[in-house]
Amino acid sequence: IFTGITPALIVKDPDLIKDILIKDFSKFSNRGFP
């Protein structure tokens, strides 16, 4: 999925969302989050 010309990822699995936002947050903290 693209937002304009920027690729975006949609995650629907609640456990995966939890892992991304809590455990792996330091890897994504400098990225935009809508």
Sequence and secondary structure as in RCSB ss.txt:
>XXXX:A:sequence
IFTGITPALIVKDPDLIKDILIKDFSKFSNRGFP
>XXXX:A:secstr
 EETTEE      HHHHHIIIIISHHHHTTS   
